[in-house]
Amino acid sequence: MDEGCRKLFERMSEYLDGELDLKELADIESHLHLCHHCEACLAALRRTIEVCRSHSVPSMPTEVRRELHELIRKNLS
């Protein structure tokens, strides 16, 4: 993995969330145009996020949630 790939992986979450300044954004997009491996990795991550967001998460039953909170409290004491 070269320095450009490493930089992209370190900032990928911020890139996807639109949290980078213009210089960082331009650097990453320039790298993506040249590196098909990083481009594929980013596409797979975007797809993973899309799939995760499209599925509903069943809610935890109230009693289970209460017991879990109690166990956490006991273990933190």
C-alpha positions as CSV (number, residue, x, y, z in Angstrom):
1,M,0.0,0.0,0.0
2,D,1.5,3.3,-1.0
3,E,1.3,6.6,0.9
4,G,-1.7,7.8,-1.2
5,C,-3.7,4.7,-0.5
6,R,-2.8,5.0,3.2
7,K,-3.9,8.6,3.3
8,L,-7.2,7.7,1.6
9,F,-8.0,4.9,4.0
10,E,-7.2,7.1,7.0
11,R,-9.6,9.8,5.7
12,M,-12.2,7.6,4.0
13,S,-15.0,8.2,6.6
14,E,-14.5,11.9,6.5
15,Y,-14.4,11.8,2.7
16,L,-17.7,10.0,2.6
17,D,-19.3,12.4,5.2
18,G,-18.1,15.5,3.3
19,E,-16.0,16.7,6.2
20,L,-12.7,17.4,4.3
21,D,-11.3,20.8,3.3
22,L,-11.0,21.5,-0.4
23,K,-7.3,20.6,-0.6
24,E,-7.8,17.2,1.1
25,L,-10.8,16.5,-1.1
26,A,-8.9,17.3,-4.3
27,D,-6.0,15.1,-3.2
28,I,-8.2,12.1,-2.5
29,E,-10.2,12.5,-5.6
30,S,-7.0,12.8,-7.7
31,H,-5.8,9.6,-6.1
32,L,-9.1,7.8,-6.7
33,H,-8.8,8.7,-10.5
34,L,-5.4,7.0,-10.6
35,C,-5.9,4.0,-8.3
36,H,-8.5,1.5,-9.3
37,H,-8.0,-0.5,-6.1
38,C,-8.9,2.4,-3.9
39,E,-11.8,3.3,-6.2
40,A,-13.1,-0.2,-5.9
41,C,-12.7,-0.2,-2.2
42,L,-14.6,3.1,-1.9
43,A,-17.4,1.8,-4.1
44,A,-17.7,-1.3,-2.0
45,L,-17.8,0.7,1.2
46,R,-20.5,3.0,-0.3
47,R,-22.5,0.0,-1.2
48,T,-22.1,-1.5,2.3
49,I,-23.4,1.7,3.8
50,E,-26.3,1.8,1.4
51,V,-27.3,-1.8,2.3
52,C,-27.0,-1.2,6.0
53,R,-29.1,1.9,5.8
54,S,-31.8,0.1,3.7
55,H,-32.5,-2.6,6.3
56,S,-34.5,-1.9,9.4
57,V,-33.1,-3.0,12.7
58,P,-35.6,-4.8,14.9
59,S,-36.0,-3.1,18.3
60,M,-34.8,-4.9,21.4
61,P,-37.5,-6.1,23.7
62,T,-37.9,-3.9,26.7
63,E,-37.1,-6.6,29.2
64,V,-33.9,-7.6,27.4
65,R,-32.9,-3.9,27.2
66,R,-33.5,-3.5,30.9
67,E,-31.5,-6.6,31.8
68,L,-28.6,-5.5,29.5
69,H,-28.5,-2.1,31.1
70,E,-28.4,-3.7,34.6
71,L,-25.6,-6.0,33.6
72,I,-23.6,-3.1,32.2
73,R,-24.1,-1.1,35.4
74,K,-23.0,-4.0,37.5
75,N,-19.8,-4.6,35.4
76,L,-18.9,-0.9,35.4
77,S,-19.1,-0.7,39.2
